[in-house]
Amino acid sequence: MVQSYVDAQMYGIKSKNDPRITKLVNTLIGYNSMQALAVNIVGGVSNTLVGEWQMMIEAGAGEYYNFKDYGIAKARIF
């Protein structure tokens, strides 16, 4: 599809689109989009959990805040 677009735009070559190939490509693009969405949801949950773990470690270290401050912040967000 990309090569056909380049040929049409740069060289003026018009190609016939086979409906079966177009449908196959659209199906693959849709499948990959849904698969990427699922991966992004898993990645988002993973990043959230890692962030929470990091905040708990920093609260335990007591450098910037402690568990009391962490609890108050979570209560405000909730």
mmCIF file as gemmi writes it, N, C-alpha and C atoms, coordinates in Angstrom:
data_model
loop_
_atom_site.group_PDB
_atom_site.id
_atom_site.type_symbol
_atom_site.label_atom_id
_atom_site.label_alt_id
_atom_site.label_comp_id
_atom_site.label_asym_id
_atom_site.label_entity_id
_atom_site.label_seq_id
_atom_site.pdbx_PDB_ins_code
_atom_site.Cartn_x
_atom_site.Cartn_y
_atom_site.Cartn_z
_atom_site.occupancy
_atom_site.B_iso_or_equiv
_atom_site.pdbx_formal_charge
_atom_site.auth_seq_id
_atom_site.auth_asym_id
_atom_site.pdbx_PDB_model_num
ATOM 1 N N . MET Axp A 1 ? 0.828 -1.198 0 1 0 ? 1 A 1
ATOM 2 C CA . MET Axp A 1 ? 0 0 0 1 0 ? 1 A 1
ATOM 3 C C . MET Axp A 1 ? 0.863 1.249 0 1 0 ? 1 A 1
ATOM 4 N N . VAL Axp A 2 ? 1.945 1.226 0.788 1 0 ? 2 A 1
ATOM 5 C CA . VAL Axp A 2 ? 2.826 2.391 0.842 1 0 ? 2 A 1
ATOM 6 C C . VAL Axp A 2 ? 3.503 2.586 -0.509 1 0 ? 2 A 1
ATOM 7 N N . GLN Axp A 3 ? 3.98 1.487 -1.09 1 0 ? 3 A 1
ATOM 8 C CA . GLN Axp A 3 ? 4.635 1.593 -2.388 1 0 ? 3 A 1
ATOM 9 C C . GLN Axp A 3 ? 3.665 2.106 -3.45 1 0 ? 3 A 1
ATOM 10 N N . SER Axp A 4 ? 2.417 1.661 -3.413 1 0 ? 4 A 1
ATOM 11 C CA . SER Axp A 4 ? 1.413 2.148 -4.358 1 0 ? 4 A 1
ATOM 12 C C . SER Axp A 4 ? 1.186 3.642 -4.181 1 0 ? 4 A 1
ATOM 13 N N . TYR Axp A 5 ? 1.147 4.102 -2.938 1 0 ? 5 A 1
ATOM 14 C CA . TYR Axp A 5 ? 0.96 5.528 -2.674 1 0 ? 5 A 1
ATOM 15 C C . TYR Axp A 5 ? 2.145 6.332 -3.212 1 0 ? 5 A 1
ATOM 16 N N . VAL Axp A 6 ? 3.35 5.856 -2.951 1 0 ? 6 A 1
ATOM 17 C CA . VAL Axp A 6 ? 4.543 6.553 -3.443 1 0 ? 6 A 1
ATOM 18 C C . VAL Axp A 6 ? 4.547 6.583 -4.966 1 0 ? 6 A 1
ATOM 19 N N . ASP Axp A 7 ? 4.232 5.441 -5.582 1 0 ? 7 A 1
ATOM 20 C CA . ASP Axp A 7 ? 4.188 5.395 -7.042 1 0 ? 7 A 1
ATOM 21 C C . ASP Axp A 7 ? 3.167 6.374 -7.598 1 0 ? 7 A 1
ATOM 22 N N . ALA Axp A 8 ? 1.998 6.446 -6.968 1 0 ? 8 A 1
ATOM 23 C CA . ALA Axp A 8 ? 0.939 7.335 -7.454 1 0 ? 8 A 1
ATOM 24 C C . ALA Axp A 8 ? 1.312 8.795 -7.273 1 0 ? 8 A 1
ATOM 25 N N . GLN Axp A 9 ? 1.92 9.148 -6.126 1 0 ? 9 A 1
ATOM 26 C CA . GLN Axp A 9 ? 2.226 10.546 -5.848 1 0 ? 9 A 1
ATOM 27 C C . GLN Axp A 9 ? 3.464 11.039 -6.59 1 0 ? 9 A 1
ATOM 28 N N . MET Axp A 10 ? 4.502 10.207 -6.654 1 0 ? 10 A 1
ATOM 29 C CA . MET Axp A 10 ? 5.761 10.656 -7.244 1 0 ? 10 A 1
ATOM 30 C C . MET Axp A 10 ? 5.843 10.397 -8.744 1 0 ? 10 A 1
ATOM 31 N N . TYR Axp A 11 ? 5.345 9.26 -9.174 1 0 ? 11 A 1
ATOM 32 C CA . TYR Axp A 11 ? 5.537 8.863 -10.568 1 0 ? 11 A 1
ATOM 33 C C . TYR Axp A 11 ? 4.252 8.884 -11.377 1 0 ? 11 A 1
ATOM 34 N N . GLY Axp A 12 ? 3.126 9.153 -10.738 1 0 ? 12 A 1
ATOM 35 C CA . GLY Axp A 12 ? 1.862 9.205 -11.456 1 0 ? 12 A 1
ATOM 36 C C . GLY Axp A 12 ? 1.362 7.849 -11.92 1 0 ? 12 A 1
ATOM 37 N N . ILE Axp A 13 ? 1.848 6.794 -11.31 1 0 ? 13 A 1
ATOM 38 C CA . ILE Axp A 13 ? 1.436 5.439 -11.684 1 0 ? 13 A 1
ATOM 39 C C . ILE Axp A 13 ? 0.206 5.077 -10.859 1 0 ? 13 A 1
ATOM 40 N N . LYS Axp A 14 ? -0.892 4.798 -11.537 1 0 ? 14 A 1
ATOM 41 C CA . LYS Axp A 14 ? -2.116 4.391 -10.847 1 0 ? 14 A 1
ATOM 42 C C . LYS Axp A 14 ? -2.183 2.874 -10.858 1 0 ? 14 A 1
ATOM 43 N N . SER Axp A 15 ? -2.379 2.288 -9.702 1 0 ? 15 A 1
ATOM 44 C CA . SER Axp A 15 ? -2.464 0.826 -9.617 1 0 ? 15 A 1
ATOM 45 C C . SER Axp A 15 ? -3.887 0.418 -9.269 1 0 ? 15 A 1
ATOM 46 N N . LYS Axp A 16 ? -4.253 -0.755 -9.718 1 0 ? 16 A 1
ATOM 47 C CA . LYS Axp A 16 ? -5.569 -1.289 -9.374 1 0 ? 16 A 1
ATOM 48 C C . LYS Axp A 16 ? -5.509 -1.86 -7.966 1 0 ? 16 A 1
ATOM 49 N N . ASN Axp A 17 ? -6.482 -1.522 -7.167 1 0 ? 17 A 1
ATOM 50 C CA . ASN Axp A 17 ? -6.56 -2.071 -5.816 1 0 ? 17 A 1
ATOM 51 C C . ASN Axp A 17 ? -7.412 -3.325 -5.836 1 0 ? 17 A 1
ATOM 52 N N . ASP Axp A 18 ? -6.817 -4.415 -5.425 1 0 ? 18 A 1
ATOM 53 C CA . ASP Axp A 18 ? -7.549 -5.663 -5.317 1 0 ? 18 A 1
ATOM 54 C C . ASP Axp A 18 ? -8.367 -5.614 -4.027 1 0 ? 18 A 1
ATOM 55 N N . PRO Axp A 19 ? -9.689 -5.749 -4.098 1 0 ? 19 A 1
ATOM 56 C CA . PRO Axp A 19 ? -10.508 -5.638 -2.876 1 0 ? 19 A 1
ATOM 57 C C . PRO Axp A 19 ? -10.147 -6.677 -1.824 1 0 ? 19 A 1
ATOM 58 N N . ARG Axp A 20 ? -9.706 -7.856 -2.256 1 0 ? 20 A 1
ATOM 59 C CA . ARG Axp A 20 ? -9.339 -8.89 -1.283 1 0 ? 20 A 1
ATOM 60 C C . ARG Axp A 20 ? -8.1 -8.477 -0.507 1 0 ? 20 A 1
ATOM 61 N N . ILE Axp A 21 ? -7.131 -7.909 -1.201 1 0 ? 21 A 1
ATOM 62 C CA . ILE Axp A 21 ? -5.905 -7.465 -0.531 1 0 ? 21 A 1
ATOM 63 C C . ILE Axp A 21 ? -6.213 -6.285 0.392 1 0 ? 21 A 1
ATOM 64 N N . THR Axp A 22 ? -7.033 -5.358 -0.077 1 0 ? 22 A 1
ATOM 65 C CA . THR Axp A 22 ? -7.407 -4.201 0.746 1 0 ? 22 A 1
ATOM 66 C C . THR Axp A 22 ? -8.12 -4.649 2.012 1 0 ? 22 A 1
ATOM 67 N N . LYS Axp A 23 ? -9.032 -5.608 1.89 1 0 ? 23 A 1
ATOM 68 C CA . LYS Axp A 23 ? -9.746 -6.11 3.064 1 0 ? 23 A 1
ATOM 69 C C . LYS Axp A 23 ? -8.786 -6.812 4.014 1 0 ? 23 A 1
ATOM 70 N N . LEU Axp A 24 ? -7.848 -7.583 3.483 1 0 ? 24 A 1
ATOM 71 C CA . LEU Axp A 24 ? -6.865 -8.272 4.315 1 0 ? 24 A 1
ATOM 72 C C . LEU Axp A 24 ? -6.001 -7.267 5.07 1 0 ? 24 A 1
ATOM 73 N N . VAL Axp A 25 ? -5.533 -6.25 4.368 1 0 ? 25 A 1
ATOM 74 C CA . VAL Axp A 25 ? -4.684 -5.241 5.004 1 0 ? 25 A 1
ATOM 75 C C . VAL Axp A 25 ? -5.463 -4.49 6.082 1 0 ? 25 A 1
ATOM 76 N N . ASN Axp A 26 ? -6.709 -4.122 5.79 1 0 ? 26 A 1
ATOM 77 C CA . ASN Axp A 26 ? -7.526 -3.427 6.794 1 0 ? 26 A 1
ATOM 78 C C . ASN Axp A 26 ? -7.777 -4.304 8.012 1 0 ? 26 A 1
ATOM 79 N N . THR Axp A 27 ? -7.991 -5.598 7.799 1 0 ? 27 A 1
ATOM 80 C CA . THR Axp A 27 ? -8.18 -6.525 8.917 1 0 ? 27 A 1
ATOM 81 C C . THR Axp A 27 ? -6.921 -6.605 9.766 1 0 ? 27 A 1
ATOM 82 N N . LEU Axp A 28 ? -5.761 -6.695 9.118 1 0 ? 28 A 1
ATOM 83 C CA . LEU Axp A 28 ? -4.498 -6.767 9.857 1 0 ? 28 A 1
ATOM 84 C C . LEU Axp A 28 ? -4.233 -5.479 10.634 1 0 ? 28 A 1
ATOM 85 N N . ILE Axp A 29 ? -4.532 -4.34 10.027 1 0 ? 29 A 1
ATOM 86 C CA . ILE Axp A 29 ? -4.34 -3.065 10.726 1 0 ? 29 A 1
ATOM 87 C C . ILE Axp A 29 ? -5.259 -2.992 11.946 1 0 ? 29 A 1
ATOM 88 N N . GLY Axp A 30 ? -6.514 -3.407 11.79 1 0 ? 30 A 1
ATOM 89 C CA . GLY Axp A 30 ? -7.442 -3.41 12.919 1 0 ? 30 A 1
ATOM 90 C C . GLY Axp A 30 ? -7.008 -4.344 14.021 1 0 ? 30 A 1
ATOM 91 N N . TYR Axp A 31 ? -6.521 -5.529 13.644 1 0 ? 31 A 1
ATOM 92 C CA . TYR Axp A 31 ? -6.059 -6.486 14.651 1 0 ? 31 A 1
ATOM 93 C C . TYR Axp A 31 ? -4.859 -5.934 15.401 1 0 ? 31 A 1
ATOM 94 N N . ASN Axp A 32 ? -3.914 -5.358 14.671 1 0 ? 32 A 1
ATOM 95 C CA . ASN Axp A 32 ? -2.726 -4.807 15.32 1 0 ? 32 A 1
ATOM 96 C C . ASN Axp A 32 ? -3.075 -3.629 16.212 1 0 ? 32 A 1
ATOM 97 N N . SER Axp A 33 ? -4.065 -2.831 15.806 1 0 ? 33 A 1
ATOM 98 C CA . SER Axp A 33 ? -4.469 -1.7 16.634 1 0 ? 33 A 1
ATOM 99 C C . SER Axp A 33 ? -5.067 -2.182 17.953 1 0 ? 33 A 1
ATOM 100 N N . MET Axp A 34 ? -5.924 -3.202 17.885 1 0 ? 34 A 1
ATOM 101 C CA . MET Axp A 34 ? -6.513 -3.745 19.117 1 0 ? 34 A 1
ATOM 102 C C . MET Axp A 34 ? -5.448 -4.405 19.974 1 0 ? 34 A 1
ATOM 103 N N . GLN Axp A 35 ? -4.509 -5.087 19.335 1 0 ? 35 A 1
ATOM 104 C CA . GLN Axp A 35 ? -3.434 -5.735 20.083 1 0 ? 35 A 1
ATOM 105 C C . GLN Axp A 35 ? -2.569 -4.675 20.768 1 0 ? 35 A 1
ATOM 106 N N . ALA Axp A 36 ? -2.289 -3.572 20.076 1 0 ? 36 A 1
ATOM 107 C CA . ALA Axp A 36 ? -1.5 -2.504 20.673 1 0 ? 36 A 1
ATOM 108 C C . ALA Axp A 36 ? -2.252 -1.86 21.833 1 0 ? 36 A 1
ATOM 109 N N . LEU Axp A 37 ? -3.568 -1.723 21.7 1 0 ? 37 A 1
ATOM 110 C CA . LEU Axp A 37 ? -4.358 -1.158 22.786 1 0 ? 37 A 1
ATOM 111 C C . LEU Axp A 37 ? -4.275 -2.05 24.019 1 0 ? 37 A 1
ATOM 112 N N . ALA Axp A 38 ? -4.376 -3.358 23.82 1 0 ? 38 A 1
ATOM 113 C CA . ALA Axp A 38 ? -4.28 -4.275 24.957 1 0 ? 38 A 1
ATOM 114 C C . ALA Axp A 38 ? -2.91 -4.179 25.613 1 0 ? 38 A 1
ATOM 115 N N . VAL Axp A 39 ? -1.872 -4.077 24.806 1 0 ? 39 A 1
ATOM 116 C CA . VAL Axp A 39 ? -0.521 -3.953 25.359 1 0 ? 39 A 1
ATOM 117 C C . VAL Axp A 39 ? -0.398 -2.645 26.117 1 0 ? 39 A 1
ATOM 118 N N . ASN Axp A 40 ? -0.997 -1.567 25.596 1 0 ? 40 A 1
ATOM 119 C CA . ASN Axp A 40 ? -0.914 -0.284 26.275 1 0 ? 40 A 1
ATOM 120 C C . ASN Axp A 40 ? -1.654 -0.293 27.605 1 0 ? 40 A 1
ATOM 121 N N . ILE Axp A 41 ? -2.776 -1.011 27.678 1 0 ? 41 A 1
ATOM 122 C CA . ILE Axp A 41 ? -3.512 -1.108 28.943 1 0 ? 41 A 1
ATOM 123 C C . ILE Axp A 41 ? -2.662 -1.849 29.97 1 0 ? 41 A 1
ATOM 124 N N . VAL Axp A 42 ? -2.063 -2.952 29.553 1 0 ? 42 A 1
ATOM 125 C CA . VAL Axp A 42 ? -1.193 -3.712 30.471 1 0 ? 42 A 1
ATOM 126 C C . VAL Axp A 42 ? -0.009 -2.852 30.895 1 0 ? 42 A 1
ATOM 127 N N . GLY Axp A 43 ? 0.571 -2.119 29.956 1 0 ? 43 A 1
ATOM 128 C CA . GLY Axp A 43 ? 1.699 -1.242 30.288 1 0 ? 43 A 1
ATOM 129 C C . GLY Axp A 43 ? 1.296 -0.136 31.241 1 0 ? 43 A 1
ATOM 130 N N . GLY Axp A 44 ? 0.1 0.414 31.056 1 0 ? 44 A 1
ATOM 131 C CA . GLY Axp A 44 ? -0.368 1.464 31.949 1 0 ? 44 A 1
ATOM 132 C C . GLY Axp A 44 ? -0.566 0.97 33.369 1 0 ? 44 A 1
ATOM 133 N N . VAL Axp A 45 ? -1.151 -0.212 33.5 1 0 ? 45 A 1
ATOM 134 C CA . VAL Axp A 45 ? -1.34 -0.803 34.833 1 0 ? 45 A 1
ATOM 135 C C . VAL Axp A 45 ? 0.013 -1.082 35.468 1 0 ? 45 A 1
ATOM 136 N N . SER Axp A 46 ? 0.93 -1.606 34.666 1 0 ? 46 A 1
ATOM 137 C CA . SER Axp A 46 ? 2.273 -1.898 35.167 1 0 ? 46 A 1
ATOM 138 C C . SER Axp A 46 ? 2.969 -0.63 35.649 1 0 ? 46 A 1
ATOM 139 N N . ASN Axp A 47 ? 2.888 0.438 34.862 1 0 ? 47 A 1
ATOM 140 C CA . ASN Axp A 47 ? 3.526 1.693 35.258 1 0 ? 47 A 1
ATOM 141 C C . ASN Axp A 47 ? 2.908 2.255 36.528 1 0 ? 47 A 1
ATOM 142 N N . THR Axp A 48 ? 1.591 2.125 36.666 1 0 ? 48 A 1
ATOM 143 C CA . THR Axp A 48 ? 0.923 2.609 37.875 1 0 ? 48 A 1
ATOM 144 C C . THR Axp A 48 ? 1.399 1.854 39.099 1 0 ? 48 A 1
ATOM 145 N N . LEU Axp A 49 ? 1.466 0.53 38.981 1 0 ? 49 A 1
ATOM 146 C CA . LEU Axp A 49 ? 1.902 -0.274 40.129 1 0 ? 49 A 1
ATOM 147 C C . LEU Axp A 49 ? 3.356 -0.005 40.492 1 0 ? 49 A 1
ATOM 148 N N . VAL Axp A 50 ? 4.205 0.159 39.497 1 0 ? 50 A 1
ATOM 149 C CA . VAL Axp A 50 ? 5.614 0.466 39.774 1 0 ? 50 A 1
ATOM 150 C C . VAL Axp A 50 ? 5.732 1.835 40.425 1 0 ? 50 A 1
ATOM 151 N N . GLY Axp A 51 ? 4.913 2.809 39.963 1 0 ? 51 A 1
ATOM 152 C CA . GLY Axp A 51 ? 4.924 4.128 40.579 1 0 ? 51 A 1
ATOM 153 C C . GLY Axp A 51 ? 4.488 4.087 42.03 1 0 ? 51 A 1
ATOM 154 N N . GLU Axp A 52 ? 3.452 3.308 42.317 1 0 ? 52 A 1
ATOM 155 C CA . GLU Axp A 52 ? 3 3.166 43.713 1 0 ? 52 A 1
ATOM 156 C C . GLU Axp A 52 ? 4.098 2.526 44.57 1 0 ? 52 A 1
ATOM 157 N N . TRP Axp A 53 ? 4.745 1.525 44.036 1 0 ? 53 A 1
ATOM 158 C CA . TRP Axp A 53 ? 5.82 0.851 44.776 1 0 ? 53 A 1
ATOM 159 C C . TRP Axp A 53 ? 6.958 1.834 45.051 1 0 ? 53 A 1
ATOM 160 N N . GLN Axp A 54 ? 7.302 2.641 44.065 1 0 ? 54 A 1
ATOM 161 C CA . GLN Axp A 54 ? 8.366 3.623 44.242 1 0 ? 54 A 1
ATOM 162 C C . GLN Axp A 54 ? 7.984 4.654 45.302 1 0 ? 54 A 1
ATOM 163 N N . MET Axp A 55 ? 6.722 5.106 45.315 1 0 ? 55 A 1
ATOM 164 C CA . MET Axp A 55 ? 6.292 6.075 46.321 1 0 ? 55 A 1
ATOM 165 C C . MET Axp A 55 ? 6.342 5.471 47.715 1 0 ? 55 A 1
ATOM 166 N N . MET Axp A 56 ? 6.009 4.182 47.828 1 0 ? 56 A 1
ATOM 167 C CA . MET Axp A 56 ? 6.078 3.536 49.141 1 0 ? 56 A 1
ATOM 168 C C . MET Axp A 56 ? 7.518 3.413 49.609 1 0 ? 56 A 1
ATOM 169 N N . ILE Axp A 57 ? 8.425 3.104 48.687 1 0 ? 57 A 1
ATOM 170 C CA . ILE Axp A 57 ? 9.839 3.022 49.061 1 0 ? 57 A 1
ATOM 171 C C . ILE Axp A 57 ? 10.351 4.379 49.519 1 0 ? 57 A 1
ATOM 172 N N . GLU Axp A 58 ? 9.978 5.441 48.776 1 0 ? 58 A 1
ATOM 173 C CA . GLU Axp A 58 ? 10.414 6.78 49.165 1 0 ? 58 A 1
ATOM 174 C C . GLU Axp A 58 ? 9.797 7.21 50.495 1 0 ? 58 A 1
ATOM 175 N N . ALA Axp A 59 ? 8.541 6.806 50.743 1 0 ? 59 A 1
ATOM 176 C CA . ALA Axp A 59 ? 7.926 7.119 52.04 1 0 ? 59 A 1
ATOM 177 C C . ALA Axp A 59 ? 8.658 6.39 53.157 1 0 ? 59 A 1
ATOM 178 N N . GLY Axp A 60 ? 9.066 5.159 52.892 1 0 ? 60 A 1
ATOM 179 C CA . GLY Axp A 60 ? 9.816 4.403 53.901 1 0 ? 60 A 1
ATOM 180 C C . GLY Axp A 60 ? 11.173 5.008 54.167 1 0 ? 60 A 1
ATOM 181 N N . ALA Axp A 61 ? 11.791 5.593 53.128 1 0 ? 61 A 1
ATOM 182 C CA . ALA Axp A 61 ? 13.099 6.224 53.314 1 0 ? 61 A 1
ATOM 183 C C . ALA Axp A 61 ? 12.97 7.508 54.111 1 0 ? 61 A 1
ATOM 184 N N . GLY Axp A 62 ? 11.817 8.173 54.011 1 0 ? 62 A 1
ATOM 185 C CA . GLY Axp A 62 ? 11.573 9.376 54.8 1 0 ? 62 A 1
ATOM 186 C C . GLY Axp A 62 ? 12.351 10.598 54.364 1 0 ? 62 A 1
ATOM 187 N N . GLU Axp A 63 ? 12.845 10.616 53.12 1 0 ? 63 A 1
ATOM 188 C CA . GLU Axp A 63 ? 13.635 11.764 52.682 1 0 ? 63 A 1
ATOM 189 C C . GLU Axp A 63 ? 12.758 12.981 52.404 1 0 ? 63 A 1
ATOM 190 N N . TYR Axp A 64 ? 11.684 12.802 51.65 1 0 ? 64 A 1
ATOM 191 C CA . TYR Axp A 64 ? 10.811 13.919 51.289 1 0 ? 64 A 1
ATOM 192 C C . TYR Axp A 64 ? 9.477 13.871 52.025 1 0 ? 64 A 1
ATOM 193 N N . TYR Axp A 65 ? 8.978 12.694 52.324 1 0 ? 65 A 1
ATOM 194 C CA . TYR Axp A 65 ? 7.716 12.529 53.033 1 0 ? 65 A 1
ATOM 195 C C . TYR Axp A 65 ? 7.728 11.159 53.7 1 0 ? 65 A 1
ATOM 196 N N . ASN Axp A 66 ? 6.746 10.923 54.568 1 0 ? 66 A 1
ATOM 197 C CA . ASN Axp A 66 ? 6.692 9.639 55.273 1 0 ? 66 A 1
ATOM 198 C C . ASN Axp A 66 ? 5.352 8.961 54.966 1 0 ? 66 A 1
ATOM 199 N N . PHE Axp A 67 ? 5.097 7.841 55.616 1 0 ? 67 A 1
ATOM 200 C CA . PHE Axp A 67 ? 3.877 7.081 55.341 1 0 ? 67 A 1
ATOM 201 C C . PHE Axp A 67 ? 2.619 7.861 55.709 1 0 ? 67 A 1
ATOM 202 N N . LYS Axp A 68 ? 2.712 8.719 56.726 1 0 ? 68 A 1
ATOM 203 C CA . LYS Axp A 68 ? 1.556 9.53 57.105 1 0 ? 68 A 1
ATOM 204 C C . LYS Axp A 68 ? 1.183 10.476 55.954 1 0 ? 68 A 1
ATOM 205 N N . ASP Axp A 69 ? 2.182 11.149 55.382 1 0 ? 69 A 1
ATOM 206 C CA . ASP Axp A 69 ? 1.928 12.043 54.248 1 0 ? 69 A 1
ATOM 207 C C . ASP Axp A 69 ? 1.41 11.259 53.046 1 0 ? 69 A 1
ATOM 208 N N . TYR Axp A 70 ? 1.968 10.085 52.828 1 0 ? 70 A 1
ATOM 209 C CA . TYR Axp A 70 ? 1.536 9.228 51.724 1 0 ? 70 A 1
ATOM 210 C C . TYR Axp A 70 ? 0.058 8.85 51.901 1 0 ? 70 A 1
ATOM 211 N N . GLY Axp A 71 ? -0.326 8.478 53.119 1 0 ? 71 A 1
ATOM 212 C CA . GLY Axp A 71 ? -1.717 8.131 53.412 1 0 ? 71 A 1
ATOM 213 C C . GLY Axp A 71 ? -2.666 9.304 53.232 1 0 ? 71 A 1
ATOM 214 N N . ILE Axp A 72 ? -2.235 10.49 53.668 1 0 ? 72 A 1
ATOM 215 C CA . ILE Axp A 72 ? -3.075 11.686 53.518 1 0 ? 72 A 1
ATOM 216 C C . ILE Axp A 72 ? -3.278 12.003 52.038 1 0 ? 72 A 1
ATOM 217 N N . ALA Axp A 73 ? -2.222 11.894 51.238 1 0 ? 73 A 1
ATOM 218 C CA . ALA Axp A 73 ? -2.333 12.157 49.797 1 0 ? 73 A 1
ATOM 219 C C . ALA Axp A 73 ? -3.278 11.153 49.132 1 0 ? 73 A 1
ATOM 220 N N . LYS Axp A 74 ? -3.167 9.881 49.508 1 0 ? 74 A 1
ATOM 221 C CA . LYS Axp A 74 ? -4.044 8.872 48.923 1 0 ? 74 A 1
ATOM 222 C C . LYS Axp A 74 ? -5.506 9.115 49.318 1 0 ? 74 A 1
ATOM 223 N N . ALA Axp A 75 ? -5.72 9.537 50.56 1 0 ? 75 A 1
ATOM 224 C CA . ALA Axp A 75 ? -7.082 9.829 51.019 1 0 ? 75 A 1
ATOM 225 C C . ALA Axp A 75 ? -7.67 11.009 50.243 1 0 ? 75 A 1
ATOM 226 N N . ARG Axp A 76 ? -6.854 12.026 49.974 1 0 ? 76 A 1
ATOM 227 C CA . ARG Axp A 76 ? -7.338 13.185 49.216 1 0 ? 76 A 1
ATOM 228 C C . ARG Axp A 76 ? -7.678 12.782 47.782 1 0 ? 76 A 1
ATOM 229 N N . ILE Axp A 77 ? -6.849 11.953 47.184 1 0 ? 77 A 1
ATOM 230 C CA . ILE Axp A 77 ? -7.121 11.501 45.812 1 0 ? 77 A 1
ATOM 231 C C . ILE Axp A 77 ? -8.38 10.662 45.76 1 0 ? 77 A 1
ATOM 232 N N . PHE Axp A 78 ? -8.566 9.794 46.764 1 0 ? 78 A 1
ATOM 233 C CA . PHE Axp A 78 ? -9.745 8.934 46.807 1 0 ? 78 A 1
ATOM 234 C C . PHE Axp A 78 ? -10.991 9.753 46.993 1 0 ? 78 A 1
